[in-house]
């Protein structure tokens, strides 16, 4: 039984040793960190209260470093949580100048507001802080509609897509706006469309520095109709033919096929088409001319000729 008491005695000594080690470590840390140190600290610069007629240029500083003399605990705190240097831009702004300079002494004074009076600030990373500004300007730019649309079989757009308005006004720093020439809409995706499209789309700012987009939305309109196919065989008319010449065309008639909205189909008659060949634009080496449609009914699209060229023989 006496032999089993020794381990309990040893465990007790180990616990006592650990306790005194922890106490000693705490006293060492307190003693060590209570002393004064000088260390490099970084402060984050924030620019506030900007005037309506100017914006920050892209080349401004956003951090400044300096040597701070304080006790170890304070140094550790400001290493983990950066102090702030707030610049009230309006209080320095002059409309006739695109920059202003804050002196070294004033920077030290502003930084000192973060610390108690016993802390010492030295060796700033800059002799003075230069704040550069860009004037706010207006610019008119075009709109790029981002759309993915598929139509139901037999349905097609009647005309080109219309945007209202097709250009907008943006305001922002001059240096930023010089690189911006258009603005995109949010993407519109529609499938199996069978009726006219009328949608309002929001605009996507091309830069975080844009102050205002006016208007912020546009309306997209695209008339859509159901289409049918038509086909006619038409005579070919020759224009600009000298009076002394007589031509034989091969062939003399041409087939014209087309698509047309069902609502317009009744107006698609032969009399509404006119196909001509311009003799002055003939291919002289191979003796052929290209047919051109100079008259068509309203709404006729996807017009195709067959054949694509007309051969000719000259009778003198």
Secondary structure, DSSP 8 states (H G I E B T S, - for coil): -GGGHHHHHHHHHHHHHHHHHHHHHHHHHHHHHHSEEEEEEEEEEEEES--TTEEE-TT---EEEEEEEEEHHHHHHHHHS-EEEEEEGGGT--TT-SEEEEEHHHHHHHHHTTS-TT-EEE--S-SEEEEEEEEEEEEEEEEE--EEEEE-TTEEESS--EEESSEEEEEEEHHHHTT--EEEE--EEEEEE-S-EEEEEEEE-S-TTEEEEESSEEEEEE-EEEEEEEEEEEEEEEES--TT-EEEEESSEEEEEEEEEGGGGGG--GGG-EEEEEGGG-BTTTTEEEEEEEE--TTEEEEEEESSEEEEEEE-
